[in-house]
C-alpha cells in the first residue's frame, strides 16, 4: 500500500531544492540534495512530517472506507442470518487492512 502520494514528495523536493526524485519502493524515496553529486534517501523525519501534514493517501482512504463498509454490511448480515461467520470474515479483512496501513520502515 502506498502511504505517500508522489505529488507530496515532488512538492517537498521542489520546495527544498532536491532534484531527480527516484522512487525505489513505496516508502523508499531518493533524490539529489542541493549541491550533491550522489542521491540520498529522503530523511525519515521529513517523511513523517509530510505524513502528519498531508494525512492519508488516496489508496489508504479507499482501503479505510472499504473496511468500514465491509464491517457494517457484515455485522448487519450476521444479525439477519443469526450467524457469526460474516462478522468473523469482516474482522479478518479489517485486521489485514489495518496491518497494511502500518508504515514499515520509518
Backbone bond lengths (Angstrom), bond angles and torsions (degrees), N, CA, C in turn:
res aa  C-N    CA-C-N  psi(-1)  N-CA   C-N-CA  omega(-1)  CA-C   N-CA-C  phi
1 X - - - 1.440 - - 1.529 108.25 -
2 X 1.322 115.74 134.74 1.458 120.46 178.00 1.523 109.38 -80.75
3 X 1.316 115.17 123.34 1.460 120.11 -178.97 1.523 112.18 -94.08
4 X 1.328 117.10 -14.62 1.457 121.84 -178.86 1.522 109.26 -128.62
5 X 1.310 116.73 140.23 1.463 120.61 171.39 1.526 107.53 -79.33
6 X 1.314 116.68 138.85 1.460 120.19 -179.95 1.522 111.58 -59.92
7 X 1.330 116.86 -31.63 1.464 120.66 179.61 1.521 111.23 -63.58
8 X 1.348 117.04 -35.49 1.455 120.53 179.18 1.529 110.41 -62.42
9 X 1.329 115.67 -44.39 1.461 120.19 -177.86 1.537 109.99 -70.20
10 X 1.340 116.76 -42.24 1.467 119.98 177.02 1.532 110.59 -59.52
11 X 1.310 115.97 -42.59 1.470 120.28 179.54 1.525 111.04 -61.35
12 X 1.350 116.81 -44.99 1.454 120.31 179.33 1.528 110.87 -63.37
13 X 1.345 116.39 -43.46 1.470 120.20 179.72 1.529 110.55 -61.61
14 X 1.318 116.93 -43.92 1.464 120.88 -179.52 1.535 110.68 -63.92
15 X 1.322 116.38 -41.35 1.464 121.10 -179.26 1.523 112.02 -66.57
16 X 1.335 117.31 -37.04 1.463 121.25 -174.30 1.523 114.07 -100.79
17 X 1.329 117.97 6.00 1.461 121.09 174.92 1.518 115.75 82.48
18 X 1.314 118.34 11.59 1.464 120.92 176.29 1.527 107.73 -81.33
19 X 1.325 117.17 144.72 1.466 120.23 -175.90 1.521 111.37 -126.77
20 X 1.323 116.16 166.21 1.469 125.10 174.60 1.524 112.86 51.52
21 X 1.301 116.05 59.81 1.461 121.46 179.77 1.525 110.21 -62.80
22 X 1.336 115.59 134.60 1.457 122.54 177.30 1.519 107.45 -128.07
23 X 1.329 116.91 126.50 1.461 121.75 -179.64 1.522 108.05 -102.99
24 X 1.337 115.14 109.22 1.464 120.16 -177.76 1.524 111.35 -78.76
25 X 1.305 116.91 -52.19 1.461 123.54 175.14 1.518 107.26 -136.53
26 X 1.321 116.54 -167.86 1.462 119.66 -177.23 1.525 112.92 -62.55
27 X 1.322 118.30 -30.46 1.464 120.16 -177.64 1.523 113.09 -121.71
28 X 1.307 118.92 8.26 1.460 121.87 178.21 1.518 109.56 -107.77
29 X 1.307 115.85 107.16 1.463 122.43 -179.03 1.520 108.31 -117.42
30 X 1.324 116.24 128.61 1.455 122.87 179.49 1.521 109.11 -122.35
31 X 1.325 115.54 145.87 1.460 120.52 176.95 1.524 108.41 -159.60
32 X 1.325 115.30 167.35 1.462 121.38 177.22 1.523 108.78 -88.86
33 X 1.347 117.31 118.03 1.464 118.80 175.39 1.531 110.03 -66.77
34 X 1.316 117.83 166.07 1.464 119.92 179.29 1.534 111.32 -57.97
35 X 1.316 116.94 125.99 1.465 123.10 177.34 1.514 115.20 76.41
36 X 1.318 119.20 7.80 1.465 121.44 -177.81 1.521 110.79 -94.53
37 X 1.344 115.59 156.46 1.462 121.02 177.94 1.530 111.95 -108.56
38 X 1.338 116.77 -6.72 1.463 121.74 177.63 1.524 109.06 -125.95
39 X 1.332 116.76 140.98 1.466 117.81 177.53 1.525 110.88 -70.93
40 X 1.294 115.19 150.64 1.461 121.96 177.57 1.521 108.62 -130.09
41 X 1.332 116.50 153.56 1.468 117.35 176.31 1.528 110.01 -68.38
42 X 1.307 115.47 144.91 1.458 119.62 175.48 1.530 106.35 -64.71
43 X 1.314 119.00 130.26 1.474 120.73 -175.57 1.532 112.26 -57.36
44 X 1.331 114.76 141.81 1.462 119.50 -178.88 1.521 111.56 -64.22
45 X 1.324 117.56 -31.58 1.465 119.46 177.36 1.527 110.39 -64.02
46 X 1.327 116.32 -35.78 1.460 120.53 177.16 1.522 110.69 -67.91
47 X 1.332 117.06 -41.53 1.465 120.51 178.21 1.527 110.63 -63.16
48 X 1.341 116.85 -40.02 1.462 120.04 176.61 1.524 111.13 -61.84
49 X 1.329 115.87 -43.30 1.458 120.55 -179.96 1.531 111.24 -63.26
50 X 1.325 116.71 -42.56 1.462 120.92 177.76 1.520 109.94 -62.29
51 X 1.328 117.39 -42.48 1.471 121.87 -178.61 1.527 110.84 -64.36
52 X 1.321 117.00 -42.97 1.463 120.79 179.44 1.526 110.09 -65.36
53 X 1.319 116.06 -40.51 1.461 120.86 -177.91 1.528 112.73 -70.26
54 X 1.329 117.33 -42.63 1.470 121.53 -172.86 1.534 113.48 -92.37
55 X 1.320 118.17 -26.96 1.475 120.06 179.46 1.520 112.64 88.26
56 X 1.319 115.72 -146.62 1.463 121.45 -177.18 1.525 111.01 -77.95
57 X 1.324 115.51 143.92 1.462 120.06 174.07 1.521 109.11 -77.33
58 X 1.328 115.89 171.02 1.466 120.56 -179.15 1.524 111.03 -60.19
59 X 1.322 116.77 -42.80 1.460 120.95 -179.14 1.532 111.34 -65.70
60 X 1.331 116.57 -39.67 1.460 119.75 177.76 1.530 111.18 -65.12
61 X 1.323 116.90 -38.48 1.467 120.06 177.89 1.528 111.17 -63.02
62 X 1.326 116.15 -44.02 1.468 120.14 -179.73 1.528 110.57 -61.10
63 X 1.337 117.17 -46.59 1.457 120.46 -179.96 1.524 111.37 -65.68
64 X 1.327 118.05 -36.43 1.469 120.89 178.37 1.524 111.12 -65.30
65 X 1.318 116.24 -45.25 1.464 120.25 178.66 1.526 110.41 -63.49
66 X 1.327 116.56 -41.25 1.467 120.23 178.35 1.523 110.83 -62.31
67 X 1.330 117.72 -40.72 1.467 120.83 179.94 1.523 110.94 -63.79
68 X 1.323 116.87 -41.63 1.467 120.09 178.91 1.527 110.51 -66.01
69 X 1.333 116.76 -44.15 1.463 119.79 -178.93 1.524 111.59 -65.23
70 X 1.323 117.33 -42.12 1.470 120.84 178.41 1.523 109.92 -63.27
71 X 1.318 117.43 -40.90 1.471 120.80 -179.82 1.522 111.63 -63.35
72 X 1.317 116.11 -48.36 1.466 119.45 -178.65 1.529 110.87 -62.61
73 X 1.327 116.22 -47.62 1.469 118.32 -178.67 1.527 111.55 -66.59
74 X 1.325 117.80 -36.24 1.469 119.85 179.78 1.525 111.64 -67.84
75 X 1.308 116.65 -40.22 1.472 117.51 179.42 1.518 111.70 -70.62
76 X 1.316 117.95 -34.94 1.462 119.74 173.79 1.530 110.96 -64.60
77 X 1.328 115.90 -42.67 1.458 120.46 178.36 1.527 111.31 -64.75
78 X 1.339 116.35 -39.52 1.468 119.87 177.12 1.518 111.13 -61.90
79 X 1.328 115.73 -41.53 1.466 119.51 179.58 1.527 111.22 -65.35
80 X 1.339 115.94 -43.69 1.464 119.34 -178.66 1.530 111.99 -68.25
81 X 1.322 117.32 -38.37 1.463 121.41 -177.96 1.529 112.78 -85.25
82 X 1.343 116.01 -14.24 1.470 121.64 -174.64 1.532 110.38 56.01
83 X 1.344 112.55 45.88 1.459 120.95 -177.07 1.534 107.71 -141.68
84 X 1.325 118.95 130.91 1.461 120.66 -176.77 1.539 114.56 -80.99
85 X 1.311 117.53 -4.35 1.466 119.93 -174.14 1.541 113.69 -61.92
86 X 1.339 120.70 -45.35 1.472 118.57 177.88 1.525 112.78 -60.31
87 X 1.331 117.39 -37.54 1.466 120.28 178.18 1.522 110.92 -67.16
88 X 1.317 116.99 -36.47 1.461 121.21 177.93 1.527 110.95 -65.58
89 X 1.317 116.09 -43.37 1.468 119.74 178.14 1.527 111.18 -66.44
90 X 1.327 117.30 -37.72 1.466 120.71 176.72 1.523 110.32 -64.25
91 X 1.334 116.88 -40.35 1.455 120.42 177.57 1.532 110.45 -60.07
92 X 1.307 117.21 -43.04 1.464 120.82 179.31 1.533 110.76 -63.63
93 X 1.323 117.03 -43.01 1.464 120.95 179.23 1.522 110.92 -62.47
94 X 1.321 116.79 -44.78 1.465 120.57 -179.59 1.526 110.54 -67.11
95 X 1.314 117.95 -38.22 1.466 120.82 178.96 1.527 111.10 -62.50
96 X 1.321 116.80 -42.76 1.470 120.07 178.59 1.531 109.96 -67.45
97 X 1.319 117.51 -39.78 1.463 121.07 179.69 1.526 111.05 -63.72
98 X 1.315 117.41 -45.07 1.463 120.90 178.78 1.527 110.27 -64.48
99 X 1.313 117.53 -38.59 1.464 120.56 176.45 1.519 112.18 -62.71
100 X 1.324 117.22 -38.26 1.463 121.00 178.63 1.523 112.16 -70.55
101 X 1.321 117.18 -26.65 1.457 120.06 -179.45 1.521 112.85 -77.10
102 X 1.323 116.96 -13.91 1.458 120.81 177.81 1.523 109.65 -69.77
103 X 1.304 116.38 132.45 1.467 120.76 -179.12 1.531 107.95 -84.83
104 X 1.338 116.42 122.90 1.455 122.55 -169.63 1.528 113.24 -69.94
105 X 1.310 117.21 -70.37 1.477 121.42 -171.41 1.512 110.41 -110.33
106 X 1.295 114.62 95.76 1.457 118.39 176.78 1.471 109.19 -108.72
